[in-house]
């Protein structure tokens, strides 16, 4: 399948929110509590995203749209975001992929690869970091295929009352 990658639009908000919920429920099954994943709803995510679009506080991003015009995935990225609870930043001038999700029905179709390529081009020539749940082997494989490697930095992600280990992956560019 061929994907067009473009900036997200207000008309994409509902699709992005729905993909976020389905992707979480698929990717994090067995990593996060089942009741927590089952309780996820797209409406609050859509409302929050709509507000970020309205106020102009939405991070840069892309959507992958298939030949029928259906949004198959999305990503958000920008400057590396240091966090009071997370380990130190990897260095000055880094970019970060905040989120990259593909609808479970589009996994393996090239949507994720198209988003990754566009995102890395948008962040070039800076080095890039991202965070991934330690137990999410498919995502880790996807990132490693794109050239990312764990840098030895770990933190905990809080979800459903649990602390879930996550790893920082980095892509250093010359």
C-alpha positions as a printed NumPy array, in Angstrom:
array([[  0.   ,   0.   ,   0.   ],
       [  1.11 ,   3.552,  -0.671],
       [  0.781,   6.272,   1.956],
       [  0.729,  10.014,   1.657],
       [  2.368,  11.634,   4.689],
       [  1.158,  15.115,   5.542],
       [  0.6  ,  17.407,   8.487],
       [ -2.487,  16.566,  10.529],
       [ -5.625,  18.636,  10.077],
       [ -8.59 ,  19.32 ,  12.312],
       [-10.622,  16.822,  10.251],
       [ -8.124,  14.111,  11.31 ],
       [ -8.678,  14.551,  15.05 ],
       [-11.29 ,  11.812,  15.522],
       [ -9.242,   9.318,  13.498],
       [ -6.053,  10.128,  15.426],
       [ -7.816,   9.688,  18.785],
       [ -9.391,   6.394,  17.702],
       [ -6.054,   5.083,  16.411],
       [ -4.431,   6.07 ,  19.707],
       [ -6.899,   3.968,  21.709],
       [ -6.795,   0.948,  19.371],
       [ -2.995,   1.091,  19.165],
       [ -2.624,   1.263,  22.953],
       [ -5.027,  -1.636,  23.434],
       [ -3.134,  -3.695,  20.859],
       [  0.482,  -2.785,  21.63 ],
       [  0.224,  -2.682,  25.405],
       [ -1.886,  -5.816,  25.975],
       [ -0.049,  -7.807,  28.626],
       [  2.145,  -4.81 ,  29.481],
       [ -0.541,  -2.664,  31.116],
       [ -3.522,  -3.764,  33.195],
       [ -6.358,  -5.083,  31.   ],
       [ -8.998,  -3.022,  32.825],
       [ -6.921,   0.121,  32.309],
       [ -6.625,  -0.544,  28.572],
       [-10.319,  -1.421,  28.276],
       [-11.259,   1.87 ,  29.935],
       [ -9.47 ,   3.985,  27.328],
       [-11.792,   6.175,  25.268],
       [-11.148,   8.263,  22.195],
       [-13.506,  11.167,  23.046],
       [-11.301,  12.696,  25.801],
       [ -8.22 ,  12.322,  23.588],
       [-10.042,  14.004,  20.694],
       [-11.166,  16.858,  22.956],
       [ -7.627,  17.44 ,  24.226],
       [ -6.207,  17.35 ,  20.702],
       [ -8.933,  19.683,  19.444],
       [ -7.949,  22.153,  22.199],
       [ -4.267,  21.943,  21.232],
       [ -5.19 ,  22.648,  17.603],
       [ -7.391,  25.573,  18.707],
       [ -4.687,  27.141,  20.886],
       [ -1.806,  26.411,  18.533],
       [ -0.01 ,  24.298,  21.146],
       [ -0.039,  21.066,  19.158],
       [  3.396,  19.561,  18.59 ],
       [  4.551,  19.159,  15.005],
       [  3.331,  15.921,  13.527],
       [  2.333,  13.866,  10.544],
       [ -0.447,  11.508,   9.538],
       [ -0.122,   8.635,   7.07 ],
       [ -3.146,   8.523,   4.778],
       [ -3.853,   5.527,   2.557],
       [ -5.142,   5.527,  -1.021],
       [ -8.758,   5.7  ,   0.191],
       [ -8.091,   8.802,   2.311],
       [ -8.167,   6.887,   5.605],
       [ -5.714,   7.929,   8.31 ],
       [ -3.646,   4.827,   9.078],
       [ -1.254,   6.306,  11.643],
       [  0.174,   9.448,  13.162],
       [  3.204,  10.809,  14.963],
       [  4.208,  13.834,  17.072],
       [  7.748,  15.117,  17.433],
       [  9.844,  18.148,  18.332],
       [ 12.622,  19.21 ,  20.667],
       [ 13.694,  16.728,  23.332],
       [ 11.521,  17.238,  26.429],
       [ 13.421,  16.901,  29.685],
       [ 11.196,  15.621,  32.463],
       [ 11.638,  16.176,  36.179],
       [ 11.02 ,  12.456,  36.755],
       [ 13.061,  11.148,  33.828],
       [ 16.803,  10.785,  33.542],
       [ 18.887,  13.581,  32.11 ],
       [ 18.57 ,  14.561,  28.453],
       [ 20.921,  12.87 ,  26.017],
       [ 22.517,  16.219,  25.124],
       [ 21.932,  19.664,  23.68 ],
       [ 20.044,  20.084,  20.422],
       [ 18.311,  16.717,  20.387],
       [ 14.961,  16.027,  18.771],
       [ 12.405,  13.595,  20.159],
       [  9.685,  11.435,  18.692],
       [  6.926,  11.886,  21.264],
       [  4.522,   9.354,  19.772],
       [  4.197,   7.22 ,  16.675],
       [  1.174,   4.954,  16.369],
       [ -0.338,   2.971,  13.526],
       [ -3.803,   1.454,  13.538],
       [ -3.416,  -2.264,  14.328],
       [ -5.075,  -3.097,  10.983],
       [ -2.277,  -1.183,   9.185],
       [  0.708,  -2.76 ,  10.967],
       [  3.157,  -4.108,   8.414],
       [  1.728,  -2.116,   5.499],
       [  4.372,   0.612,   5.426],
       [  2.419,   3.307,   7.283],
       [  4.817,   3.286,  10.241],
       [  7.864,   3.336,   7.993],
       [  6.464,   6.268,   6.015],
       [  5.843,   8.19 ,   9.235],
       [  9.313,   7.383,  10.581],
       [ 11.018,   8.478,   7.357],
       [  9.132,  11.783,   7.259],
       [  9.761,  12.438,  10.951],
       [ 13.489,  11.768,  10.74 ],
       [ 13.707,  14.047,   7.696],
       [ 11.837,  16.785,   9.594],
       [ 14.207,  16.478,  12.567],
       [ 17.379,  16.255,  10.46 ],
       [ 20.231,  16.677,  10.98 ],
       [ 19.726,  16.483,  14.739],
       [ 20.154,  13.306,  16.736],
       [ 16.818,  11.899,  17.904],
       [ 15.575,  10.145,  21.039],
       [ 12.367,   8.317,  21.879],
       [ 10.98 ,   6.267,  24.744],
       [  9.568,   2.751,  24.398],
       [  8.142,   0.319,  26.933],
       [ 10.793,  -2.278,  27.703],
       [  8.386,  -5.16 ,  27.08 ],
       [  7.147,  -3.857,  23.71 ],
       [  9.323,  -6.09 ,  21.532],
       [  7.567,  -5.277,  18.215],
       [  8.043,  -1.512,  18.703],
       [ 11.639,  -2.   ,  19.786],
       [ 12.275,  -4.034,  16.635],
       [ 10.671,  -1.3  ,  14.509],
       [ 12.872,   1.366,  16.088],
       [ 15.998,  -0.755,  15.786],
       [ 15.221,  -1.338,  12.1  ],
       [ 15.144,   2.474,  11.717],
       [ 18.621,   2.702,  13.291],
       [ 17.716,   3.508,  16.909],
       [ 19.563,   1.793,  19.755],
       [ 18.938,   1.727,  23.503],
       [ 21.335,   4.155,  25.189],
       [ 21.204,   2.494,  28.613],
       [ 18.8  ,   5.049,  30.104],
       [ 15.66 ,   3.705,  31.761],
       [ 12.676,   5.214,  33.537],
       [  9.213,   4.17 ,  34.661],
       [  5.958,   5.001,  32.884],
       [  2.89 ,   5.153,  35.13 ],
       [ -0.219,   3.468,  33.722],
       [ -3.194,   1.951,  35.483],
       [ -1.531,   2.299,  38.874],
       [  1.597,   0.453,  37.79 ],
       [  5.098,   1.621,  37.035],
       [  6.117,   0.091,  33.724],
       [  9.79 ,   0.111,  32.698],
       [ 10.637,   2.072,  29.579],
       [ 13.894,   2.546,  27.728],
       [ 15.316,   5.492,  25.882],
       [ 16.395,   4.778,  22.338],
       [ 18.605,   7.167,  20.4  ],
       [ 19.646,   7.728,  16.832],
       [ 22.891,   9.624,  16.514],
       [ 23.591,  11.206,  13.167],
       [ 26.896,  12.541,  11.865]])
